[in-house]
Amino acid sequence: MKTIKIIGLIIFLTGMAIWTGALFMGEFSLTQEQLDSFIEEKGIKSELLAKTLEEEVVGETFGTFGFSSAIRGALTDNNVYYDEQIAKYDAAKEWDKKGAQYQYRINNGDFQAFTFNLAKKAGTGFVRENPGLMWILTFGLGILGALMFIFPNLVLLGQPGIKNDHIYHNSATNRGWIAWLVLIYLVAFYLVLYFYSDYVVNWTFILDPISRALNGGDASQWFVYGFMYCVIMITMAVRMYIKYRHNKYQIVRTTSVLFFQIVFAFLIPEIMSSLGKPGYDFKNAFPLDYDFFFEWNLNTLTASGGLGIFILVWGIVLTLVIVPVMVYFFGKRWYCSWVCGCGGLAETLGDPYRQHSNKTMKAWKLERWLIHSVLVFSLVMTLVTLYCYFTGAQAFLGINTNWIKDTYSFLIGAWFAGVIGTGFYPIFGNRVWCRFGCPLAAYLGFVQRFKSRFRITTNGGQCISCGNCSTYCEQGIDVRAYAQKGENIVRSSCVGCGICSAVCPRGVLKLENGPEKGRINPTQVLLGNDVDLMDYVNNEQHSA
Amino acid sequence: MQEHIVIIGNGISGVTTARHIRKASDKKITIISSETDYFFSRTALMYVYMGHMKYEHTKPYEDYFWKKNRIDLKRAFVKNVDHQNKQLHLSGGEQMSYDKLVLAVGSKPNKFGWPGENLNGVQGLYSKQDLDLLEKNAPNNETCKRAVVVGGGLIGIEMVEMLLTRDIPVTFLVREHSFWNSVLPEGESAMLNRHIKSHHVDLRLGVNLESIQGDAQGNVTSIIIKETGEEIACDVVGLTAGVTPNVDFLKNSGIGIGRGVKVNPMLETNIKDIYAIGDCAEQHEGINGRRPIEAVWYTGRMMGEALAQTLTGNPTPYNPGHWFNSAKFMDIEYQTYGWVFAKPKAGNTHFHWIHKDDDKCITIEMEETSRTFLGINNFDIRLRHELLDKWLTEGRSTDYVLEHLKDANFDPEFYKHYESEILEAYNKAYGTSIVPKKKSWKRIFA
């Protein structure tokens, strides 16, 4: 069995190596026709840029990075030239001429897409010509290897039950060198995905056939990401099913996040776009879905008829009615660990790292500051955006709408939710984003804390303070601090993953939706001791 | 000048006392321990060896907690108690005076004078030092090719489980003819025998340790079984045949000692201003049918809660409510509420139900004629403490308990429920026709 695991690991790593290596494969040579059609498609007005690209790129052959830097270089040169023109006309006070120069500039934020789209046209070579084979060598080997690594656990883990043996003896799960390598790989992946997607054009070639079959178009980097996301979640869900096969709550919950990811986050949006409709993830609630009220989205939705209006209404009802009502009945777990995509990845890919969340009081303080700041940030951004949308103004309360949207997208959307949120799994645990950053989680947390039937019930005096619950709480809640006091756990950050209850060796914790009365029950003396003493002490406390 | 309360021992009893004294008063509190700097959960040591946790995780309070709550921690070994001058003599020649002294010094593993019991590789599993020693003695199955665990109690089976995680073959010597059957009824004990064996443990029932053999360097090489004379080669011997109060250092102090420190229900020793709690305390007579010495986490905590009241001006005897306990036998969880004896007490009877998968069962002890519910052992089915405690107080009948068993279920959501199956077996056994009631929050909180 161990041999199968090792072979699986080797196959998996081979797949990963080919996947990574694919970025360096193939050649990019842009033809004149491709350039012309691109310039026409995109309505690019700068002849200077067209000329530079013609002279420096067309007919030449580049590698992935060479191609990117050639295009990005041409774009920079173009902007430098027109910035000089602008400065010149500005000095000369020739306002009309100055104003005319802007149309020739390319927004710095568009460099990535510009380069990506050209690379998508210009790419040639083995990867592009053999997407099927490459799929097998990358996804195929990765999945096969991972499953070969996972399935022997059915035997190796022994009888069903909590098997956390050697988690703290293993470099991968005890912040050892393997964990750091995984962190570096994940962080690099997210940086490239968000900021240098032109480097990953070869990956998109591998998935072009699947993308065309689903939505009729070629794969973008986001298609690659979405597809990978599903594949990783499915594979790691198999791991969850085996590890927690004795625990029906975990099995049902894992199935639920998997379903919502594959069907709602991936398939439905793809199918919608294949039908020429806006691709919308019906479960993605504002403000996690922070660009829901962005101008482009509102325009798209209002322009796509009945369906668009339905989505608009649905999105608002989801956030204002469905989300809080469900949290009242079931706690925020219904969203965070049953439905949400971020939660889904955290509960599958992230499960081996759940023990790394920081349980100190300091971390809790930081958490409260940070997550509520992000919530405020997202609300202010939305307010500004909506004001500007309806009035046509550029700014509200002195805040420029484009600036705040870009800042949020960059800081929160890309860095916090992606690079840090997922990239840091192996060292800081699997819920960094959900705990410290997610504005939706902050909102759900308020409801859960103040108006909900959900709690984790502590079983009288049975706690032995062993600390398994706190250790394995992915949200960094010191569960034991409550359990050993006989107090129910009512915390805004709890996502109800149920692992504390699963790892408890003495049957102390149970996730429950019960009456609100008595939900928060601080006690002094625990159940089991003299009843009069309990009355005395607890009355004392009430009267104090 | 605030009264100075010195607590010897930073386990659950001592620490609970200190915390509750602080809640109710401003007294000066010092906890002395020779074991560790900070309080940790002894019951969690096994998880450190198994790699579920790091030692840091076993500490229930962050290190700043003690300073913030003005509980002074002193790392020292108390050599002697001089009660006449209210002085403690610490290792290193230091002295400390006290106004009130709390002895919460816990236990140590039993040794019965076995030949070779002090060889290298022979150890108990109680303290942090024992954990460190086990890590040294049995880091893997190359250094430790086989281990023998002697003594079929709760620590014994934990030690077996620990060693198995390092792929070390284990021979488990149990004196009784069935595992822990001095406490558990036959059906449960038998189920656990099968469970232990299913983990490939070499379980030997009804055997005693004759001697432990060593080599010239003083290292363990084998053990010999008394009944059969069989020699079993091994590198580690775990001695887990119960624990004894750790009171040797008090022998000539004038404090009354039996097996443990003798106390009355107020947890007072024979010397004024000296108290004893937890594993080391021995009641003159067991309270509410309990044993005079209760070496259990929960009772240690409860004594600490009671004593802290006394020390802060609210004299309170240790008066535990209904007995409860819990444990985990490898993959099978165990809870108990009320009294279930290995053999039903006179006038009582047992109702036993076991699931066909052989991993879940319950036993209820009740009065034979009235069928009054006296206690329940539940294996791999979690039950709600508060409700069982209430039913015991109310003196409910077993009929009532089983009728409302769904209220008491504490298993995670979506788990399969067995109340109907249990009730069916009960109806059959007692000719009743009870129908299970649906779970009701109203009753749970009534």
Contacts between the chains, C-beta under 8 A, distances in Angstrom:
chain1	res1	chain2	res2	distance
A	158	B	199	7.1
A	158	B	331	7.9
A	159	B	198	6.9
A	159	B	199	7.4
A	159	B	330	7.9
A	159	B	331	5.1
A	160	B	331	7.0
A	161	B	330	7.5
A	161	B	331	3.5
A	164	B	47	7.9
A	164	B	50	7.5
A	164	B	51	7.3
A	164	B	52	4.2
A	165	B	50	5.2
A	165	B	51	5.6
A	165	B	52	7.0
A	165	B	165	4.5
A	166	B	50	7.5
A	166	B	51	4.0
A	166	B	165	7.1
A	167	B	51	5.5
A	167	B	52	6.3
A	168	B	48	7.9
A	168	B	51	4.5
A	168	B	52	7.1
A	168	B	53	6.6
A	168	B	54	5.3
A	169	B	51	4.2
A	170	B	51	7.5
A	246	B	331	7.9
A	247	B	412	6.5
A	248	B	412	7.3
A	248	B	413	7.9
A	248	B	414	4.0
A	248	B	415	5.5
A	248	B	416	7.4
A	249	B	412	4.6
A	249	B	413	5.2
A	249	B	414	5.1
A	249	B	415	7.4
A	251	B	414	7.9
A	252	B	414	5.3
A	360	B	62	6.1
A	361	B	62	6.5
A	457	B	410	7.8
A	459	B	382	7.2
A	459	B	384	6.4
A	459	B	385	4.9
A	459	B	386	7.9
A	459	B	410	5.8
A	460	B	324	7.5
A	460	B	384	7.5
A	460	B	385	2.8
A	460	B	386	5.0
A	460	B	389	6.7
A	461	B	298	6.0
A	461	B	301	7.7
A	461	B	302	7.9
A	461	B	324	6.9
A	461	B	385	6.4
A	462	B	298	7.8
A	462	B	324	6.9
A	462	B	326	5.3
A	462	B	335	6.9
A	462	B	385	5.6
A	464	B	41	6.4
A	464	B	43	4.4
A	464	B	44	7.7
A	464	B	297	4.9
A	464	B	298	7.9
A	464	B	326	7.5
A	465	B	12	7.2
A	465	B	41	4.3
A	465	B	43	7.4
A	465	B	44	7.5
A	465	B	60	4.6
A	466	B	41	5.1
A	466	B	43	5.3
A	466	B	44	3.8
A	466	B	47	6.6
A	466	B	58	7.1
A	467	B	41	6.0
A	467	B	44	5.5
A	467	B	47	7.8
A	467	B	53	6.1
A	467	B	57	4.7
A	467	B	58	5.5
A	467	B	59	7.7
A	467	B	60	6.8
A	468	B	44	7.4
A	468	B	47	6.5
A	468	B	52	6.5
A	468	B	53	6.8
A	470	B	57	7.0
A	471	B	52	7.2
A	471	B	53	5.0
A	471	B	57	4.6
A	480	B	60	5.9
A	481	B	60	7.3
A	484	B	60	6.1
A	498	B	412	6.2
A	498	B	413	7.8
A	501	B	412	5.2
A	502	B	412	6.9
A	503	B	52	7.9
A	505	B	328	4.2
A	505	B	333	6.8
A	506	B	326	4.2
A	506	B	327	7.6
A	506	B	328	6.9
A	506	B	333	7.0
A	506	B	335	7.3
A	507	B	326	6.6
A	507	B	333	5.4
A	507	B	335	5.7
A	507	B	382	3.5
A	507	B	383	7.7
A	507	B	410	6.1
A	510	B	382	7.3
A	510	B	410	5.2
A	510	B	411	7.5
A	510	B	412	6.4
A	511	B	412	6.8
A	511	B	413	6.3
A	512	B	413	7.9
A	514	B	441	5.6
A	514	B	444	7.8
A	515	B	441	5.3
A	515	B	445	6.6
A	517	B	445	7.1
A	518	B	445	5.9
A	524	B	20	7.8
A	524	B	23	7.2
A	525	B	305	4.9
A	526	B	301	7.0
A	526	B	302	7.6
A	526	B	305	7.3
A	527	B	321	7.5
A	527	B	385	5.8
A	527	B	386	6.1
A	527	B	389	6.1
A	528	B	298	5.8
A	528	B	302	6.0
A	528	B	320	6.5
A	528	B	321	5.5
A	528	B	322	7.4
A	528	B	324	5.8
A	528	B	385	7.8
A	528	B	389	7.5
A	529	B	302	4.4
A	529	B	305	5.5
A	529	B	306	6.7
A	529	B	319	7.6
A	529	B	320	6.1
A	529	B	321	6.2
A	530	B	306	7.1
A	530	B	316	7.4
A	530	B	317	7.7
A	530	B	318	7.8
A	530	B	319	3.8
A	530	B	320	6.8
A	530	B	321	6.2
A	531	B	321	5.8
A	531	B	393	7.5
A	532	B	319	7.9
A	533	B	305	7.4
A	533	B	306	6.6
A	533	B	309	6.7
A	533	B	316	5.7
A	533	B	319	7.2
A	536	B	314	7.3
A	537	B	309	7.6
